[in-house]
Amino acid sequence: MIQKFKKKPVEIEAIRFNGNSNKQEIETFVGKKLKSELESETAYVAGKGAPIFSLLIETKEGVMKAMRGDWIIKEPFPTSDRDFYPCKNEIFVNTYDVV
């Protein structure tokens, strides 16, 4: 689910990557197809869960990897090339408040 958050005093939009089933929702959010990488299939092979994937997010600084639980943040300031980047949950919850 896409929610709005604010970093005092900047308001941002972000979506949390769950590691498997919301890749399409994130692609809609960023406006393009994203590459993914298989991180672990141990639980899948053992019949105890789905494989775990990461998403590759192209940023101004290069390609960054989003893991399960990371947030994908949309740059708050309009530019000709809107940038998205991943943020670890621990950093996110200590930086942003729900609007």
Buried (B, 14 or more C-beta within 10 A) or exposed (E): EEEEBBEEEEEBBBBBBEBEEBBEBBEEBBEEEBEBEEBBEEEEEEEEEEBBBBBEBBEEEEEBEBBBEBBBBBBEEEEEEEBBBBBEBEEBEEBBEEE
